[in-house]
Amino acid sequence: AEGKQTVKARLLSSQMLLVDALYNLSPLLDCVISEGLVSRENRYEIEAERTPPNK
């Protein structure tokens, strides 16, 4: 449980950065593509995926 708290604390401390990154997905995808973590095909799949409306 201690490790999970650390991850949770890190995520909470970076919350605004995460929100900004998720609202600006294209630059984030460019970075992960350039690092070879996902392919351009994956990018098209991600961009085509519908997102649910805010609850």
Protein Blocks (a to p, Z undefined) as FASTA:
>chain_A
ZZmmmmmmmmmmmmmmmmmmmmmmmlmmmmmmmnopacfklmmmmmmpccdddZZ
